[in-house]
């Protein structure tokens, strides 16, 4: 005879296996799942339990076609056992605010009820510290905050699915600074967020070199029935950190940077070093000397120019010349104005 305890375990297992719309599970599939978990049950008992539990928990079924298809509706409020703690609600809230652009749309669809519940939990805590944490913590970048470029949700959903499933995509792409589009076969290997812009990283067709496609410049996307082409030895961490590809390398590799800088800037760089071998010394001209081994990139040039007269590049000569040319061009432009 089946005990109440066994019935509870079986029904709880059934609830866990019901997917959220638009996915579904049939009575026959549910029966097979339960049999795999060693529950001795008939399809008739399963269908009776599913119908009974639906009136208590709010899931539903599609009666069209052969057999019932059971699913949680899109706006379903998740069952909380135990209830959502305020600290967990805060974690969901921060994830919603800062991770949304990076999460696959399919994952966001699943998390939306938890995000909504998290907001409700925090809103119900008007006199507790966690309820105000959202207003006390902010993340800011460097320079003026630029608006995000608009991304077609359907295209985003397609390329994220291709990234998850490791499938190639055919994309129509508008390269920066050009007034026409190009069609590519692309293997998405990674997704990178840089200063509010989302980039897909991967090779075109079956080439070995890897390129970056800005997601907002993709005009159309279609998943192909072909697995991605993975270039030998490609790792996204090395691509970003060691090769510095998102910093736009000049081709010179690593350089021994030597700077002369004022004391205030020296304090800033002493707190946040450029490299592990950074060395700062005082100098007779009241300025400070700094040396560090860094990757020579266009981003390094832009960063140095941003300090204006607070920093002078002493070496290497090639970098100093680049800075001089940029400053001369800027001075000429302003003189003409």
C-alpha positions as CSV (number, residue, x, y, z in Angstrom):
1,X,0.0,0.0,0.0
2,X,1.3,3.4,-0.9
3,X,2.1,5.6,2.1
4,X,1.2,9.3,2.4
5,X,5.0,9.9,2.5
6,X,5.5,8.2,-0.8
7,X,2.6,10.1,-2.4
8,X,4.1,13.4,-1.2
9,X,7.5,12.6,-2.6
10,X,6.0,11.5,-5.9
11,X,3.8,14.6,-6.3
12,X,6.6,16.9,-5.3
13,X,8.8,15.3,-8.0
14,X,6.0,15.9,-10.5
15,X,5.8,19.6,-9.7
16,X,9.5,19.9,-10.2
17,X,9.3,18.4,-13.7
18,X,6.7,20.7,-15.1
19,X,8.4,23.2,-17.3
20,X,7.5,26.8,-17.9
21,X,5.6,27.9,-21.1
22,X,6.4,27.6,-24.0
23,X,7.8,24.2,-23.1
24,X,5.5,21.5,-21.8
25,X,5.4,17.8,-20.7
26,X,2.9,15.2,-21.5
27,X,1.3,12.8,-19.1
28,X,3.2,9.9,-20.8
29,X,6.5,11.7,-20.4
30,X,5.8,12.5,-16.8
31,X,5.0,8.8,-16.1
32,X,8.3,7.8,-17.7
33,X,10.2,10.3,-15.5
34,X,8.5,9.0,-12.4
35,X,9.3,5.4,-13.4
36,X,13.0,6.4,-13.8
37,X,12.9,7.5,-10.2
38,X,11.5,4.2,-9.1
39,X,8.0,5.4,-8.4
40,X,5.5,2.5,-9.2
41,X,2.7,4.5,-10.8
42,X,0.2,4.2,-13.7
43,X,-0.5,6.9,-16.3
44,X,-4.1,7.2,-15.0
45,X,-2.8,8.0,-11.5
46,X,-0.4,10.5,-12.9
47,X,-3.1,12.3,-14.9
48,X,-5.4,12.3,-11.8
49,X,-2.6,13.8,-9.6
50,X,-1.7,16.4,-12.3
51,X,-5.3,17.5,-12.6
52,X,-5.7,17.7,-8.8
53,X,-2.5,19.6,-8.1
54,X,-3.2,22.1,-10.9
55,X,-6.1,23.5,-8.9
56,X,-3.8,24.1,-6.0
57,X,-0.6,25.4,-7.6
58,X,-1.9,27.1,-10.7
59,X,-0.2,25.3,-13.6
60,X,-2.3,24.4,-16.6
61,X,-2.5,22.1,-19.6
62,X,-3.2,22.2,-23.3
63,X,-5.8,19.7,-24.3
64,X,-5.3,20.0,-28.0
65,X,-3.8,17.0,-29.8
66,X,-3.1,13.6,-28.4
67,X,-2.7,13.7,-24.6
68,X,-2.6,16.6,-22.2
69,X,0.5,18.9,-22.2
70,X,1.2,20.4,-18.8
71,X,3.2,23.6,-18.2
72,X,3.6,26.6,-15.8
73,X,2.1,29.8,-17.3
74,X,4.5,32.6,-18.3
75,X,3.4,34.8,-15.4
76,X,3.7,32.1,-12.8
77,X,4.8,33.2,-9.4
78,X,7.5,30.7,-8.2
79,X,6.7,28.5,-5.2
80,X,9.1,29.4,-2.4
81,X,10.1,26.6,0.0
82,X,11.6,28.1,2.1
83,X,10.4,31.7,1.4
84,X,12.8,34.1,-0.3
85,X,15.1,35.7,2.3
86,X,15.8,39.4,2.0
87,X,19.5,38.8,1.4
88,X,18.6,36.4,-1.5
89,X,16.1,38.9,-2.8
90,X,18.8,41.6,-2.9
91,X,21.1,39.3,-4.9
92,X,18.3,38.7,-7.4
93,X,17.7,42.5,-7.6
94,X,21.3,43.4,-8.2
95,X,21.5,40.6,-10.9
96,X,18.5,42.1,-12.6
97,X,20.0,45.6,-12.6
98,X,23.5,44.7,-13.8
99,X,23.4,41.3,-15.6
100,X,20.4,41.6,-17.8
101,X,22.3,42.5,-21.0
102,X,24.6,39.4,-20.5
103,X,21.9,36.8,-19.8
104,X,20.4,34.7,-22.6
105,X,16.7,35.8,-23.2
106,X,15.6,32.2,-22.4
107,X,17.3,32.5,-19.0
108,X,15.8,35.9,-18.4
109,X,12.3,34.5,-19.1
110,X,12.8,31.9,-16.4
111,X,14.2,34.4,-13.9
112,X,11.6,37.1,-14.4
113,X,9.2,35.7,-11.8
114,X,12.1,35.6,-9.3
115,X,13.1,39.2,-10.1
116,X,9.5,40.3,-9.6
117,X,9.3,38.4,-6.3
118,X,12.6,39.9,-5.2
119,X,11.4,43.4,-5.8
120,X,8.2,42.6,-3.8
121,X,10.2,41.2,-0.8
122,X,12.5,44.3,-0.7
123,X,9.6,46.7,-1.1
124,X,7.9,45.0,1.9
125,X,10.9,45.9,4.1
126,X,10.6,49.7,4.5
127,X,12.4,49.9,7.8
128,X,15.1,47.3,7.3
129,X,18.6,48.2,6.0
130,X,18.5,45.7,3.0
131,X,15.5,47.5,1.5
132,X,17.6,50.6,1.0
133,X,20.8,48.8,-0.2
134,X,19.7,49.2,-3.9
135,X,19.7,53.0,-3.4
136,X,23.1,53.1,-1.7
137,X,25.2,51.0,-4.1
138,X,25.9,52.1,-7.7
139,X,28.3,51.1,-10.4
140,X,29.8,53.9,-12.6
141,X,32.3,53.9,-15.5
142,X,34.9,56.3,-16.8
143,X,33.8,59.4,-18.6
144,X,30.2,60.5,-19.5
145,X,27.6,57.8,-19.4
146,X,26.6,57.0,-22.9
147,X,23.2,55.6,-23.9
148,X,23.2,51.9,-24.9
149,X,22.9,51.3,-28.7
150,X,19.5,49.7,-29.5
151,X,19.6,46.0,-30.1
152,X,16.8,44.1,-31.9
153,X,15.4,41.6,-29.3
154,X,14.8,38.9,-31.9
155,X,18.4,39.2,-33.2
156,X,19.7,39.1,-29.6
157,X,17.6,36.0,-28.8
158,X,18.9,34.3,-32.0
159,X,22.6,34.9,-31.5
160,X,22.4,34.1,-27.8
161,X,20.8,30.8,-28.6
162,X,23.5,30.1,-31.2
163,X,26.1,30.9,-28.5
164,X,24.5,28.5,-26.1
165,X,24.0,25.7,-28.6
166,X,27.4,26.2,-30.2
167,X,25.9,26.7,-33.6
168,X,27.0,28.9,-36.5
169,X,24.9,31.9,-37.6
170,X,24.4,33.7,-40.9
171,X,24.4,37.4,-40.1
172,X,23.9,40.6,-42.1
173,X,26.3,43.1,-40.6
174,X,26.9,46.8,-41.0
175,X,30.6,47.5,-40.3
176,X,31.4,50.7,-38.4
177,X,31.8,53.7,-40.7
178,X,30.4,52.0,-43.8
179,X,27.0,52.7,-45.4
180,X,26.5,49.1,-46.7
181,X,26.0,45.7,-45.1
182,X,27.9,42.5,-45.5
183,X,26.7,38.9,-45.1
184,X,28.9,36.6,-42.9
185,X,28.9,33.0,-41.7
186,X,30.0,33.4,-38.1
187,X,30.9,31.1,-35.2
188,X,30.0,32.8,-31.9
189,X,32.6,31.7,-29.3
190,X,32.1,34.3,-26.6
191,X,30.1,37.4,-25.5
192,X,32.0,40.4,-24.2
193,X,30.6,43.6,-22.6
194,X,32.9,46.6,-23.0
195,X,31.8,50.1,-21.8
196,X,28.1,49.3,-22.4
197,X,28.6,47.7,-25.9
198,X,28.0,44.0,-26.4
199,X,30.5,42.2,-28.7
200,X,30.3,38.7,-30.1
201,X,33.8,37.1,-30.6
202,X,34.6,34.4,-33.1
203,X,35.8,33.5,-36.6
204,X,34.1,34.1,-39.9
205,X,33.4,30.9,-42.0
206,X,36.3,28.5,-41.1
207,X,39.1,31.0,-40.8
208,X,41.5,30.8,-37.9
209,X,41.6,34.5,-37.0
210,X,39.0,35.8,-34.6
211,X,37.0,39.0,-35.1
212,X,34.6,41.1,-33.0
213,X,31.0,41.9,-34.1
214,X,29.1,44.6,-32.2
215,X,25.7,43.1,-31.5
216,X,23.8,46.3,-32.3
217,X,25.3,46.4,-35.8
218,X,23.8,43.0,-36.7
219,X,20.9,43.6,-39.0
220,X,19.6,40.0,-39.2
221,X,20.7,36.6,-37.8
222,X,19.8,33.0,-38.6
223,X,21.0,29.9,-36.8
224,X,22.6,27.4,-39.2
225,X,22.6,23.6,-38.8
226,X,26.3,23.5,-38.4
227,X,28.5,23.4,-35.3
228,X,30.9,26.3,-34.6
229,X,34.4,26.4,-35.9
230,X,36.8,26.6,-33.0
231,X,40.3,27.9,-33.8
232,X,43.1,26.1,-32.2
233,X,44.1,27.2,-28.8
234,X,41.5,30.0,-28.6
235,X,40.6,31.1,-25.0
236,X,38.6,34.2,-24.4
237,X,40.5,35.0,-21.2
238,X,43.8,35.0,-23.0
239,X,42.3,36.9,-25.9
240,X,41.2,39.7,-23.6
241,X,43.9,39.8,-20.8
242,X,47.1,38.6,-22.5
243,X,46.6,39.6,-26.1
244,X,44.7,42.7,-25.1
245,X,42.5,42.5,-28.2
246,X,39.8,44.7,-26.8
247,X,42.5,47.4,-26.1
248,X,43.6,47.4,-29.7
249,X,47.3,46.4,-29.7
250,X,49.7,48.4,-31.8
251,X,51.7,45.3,-32.8
252,X,54.7,46.3,-30.6
253,X,53.9,43.8,-27.9
254,X,54.9,44.6,-24.3
255,X,57.0,47.8,-23.7
256,X,58.9,49.3,-20.8
257,X,56.8,52.4,-20.1
258,X,58.6,55.4,-18.5
259,X,56.6,58.4,-17.3
260,X,57.3,61.7,-15.6
261,X,54.2,62.7,-13.6
262,X,53.1,65.1,-10.9
263,X,52.7,64.0,-7.3
264,X,48.9,63.8,-7.4
265,X,48.9,61.5,-10.4
266,X,51.7,59.5,-8.8
267,X,49.6,58.9,-5.7
268,X,46.8,57.6,-7.9
269,X,49.0,55.1,-9.7
270,X,50.7,54.0,-6.5
271,X,47.3,53.0,-5.2
272,X,46.3,51.3,-8.5
273,X,49.5,50.1,-10.2
274,X,49.9,49.6,-14.0
275,X,51.7,46.3,-13.6
276,X,53.3,44.0,-11.0
277,X,56.7,45.4,-11.7
278,X,55.7,49.1,-11.5
279,X,58.4,51.2,-9.8
280,X,58.1,54.9,-8.7
281,X,61.0,57.1,-7.7
282,X,61.4,60.8,-6.9
283,X,63.3,63.1,-9.3
284,X,65.2,66.3,-9.1
285,X,62.7,68.3,-11.2
286,X,59.9,67.9,-8.5
287,X,58.2,65.4,-10.7
288,X,58.0,61.6,-10.0
289,X,59.4,58.9,-12.4
290,X,57.4,55.8,-13.0
291,X,58.4,52.6,-14.9
292,X,56.1,49.6,-15.7
293,X,55.9,46.8,-18.2
294,X,52.7,47.1,-20.2
295,X,51.1,46.0,-23.4
296,X,51.4,48.7,-26.1
297,X,47.8,49.5,-27.2
298,X,45.8,52.3,-28.7
299,X,43.8,52.3,-25.4
300,X,47.1,53.0,-23.5
301,X,47.6,56.0,-25.8
302,X,44.1,57.3,-25.2
303,X,44.5,56.8,-21.4
304,X,47.8,58.7,-21.3
305,X,46.3,61.6,-23.4
306,X,43.5,61.8,-20.9
307,X,45.9,63.0,-18.2
308,X,46.9,66.0,-20.2
309,X,49.9,67.9,-18.8
310,X,49.9,65.8,-15.6
311,X,51.9,63.1,-17.4
312,X,54.9,63.2,-19.8
313,X,55.9,60.0,-21.7
314,X,59.6,59.7,-21.6
315,X,59.8,56.3,-23.3
316,X,59.7,54.3,-25.4
317,X,60.4,56.7,-28.2
318,X,57.7,55.3,-30.5
319,X,55.0,55.9,-27.9
320,X,56.3,59.3,-27.1
321,X,56.1,60.2,-30.8
322,X,52.5,59.0,-31.0
323,X,51.6,61.2,-28.1
324,X,53.4,64.2,-29.6
325,X,51.6,63.8,-32.9
326,X,48.2,63.5,-31.2
327,X,48.8,66.6,-29.2
328,X,50.2,68.6,-32.2
329,X,47.1,67.6,-34.2
330,X,44.8,68.7,-31.3
331,X,46.7,72.0,-30.9
332,X,46.4,72.7,-34.6
333,X,42.7,72.0,-34.6
334,X,42.0,74.3,-31.6
335,X,44.2,77.1,-33.1
336,X,42.2,77.0,-36.3
337,X,39.0,77.4,-34.3
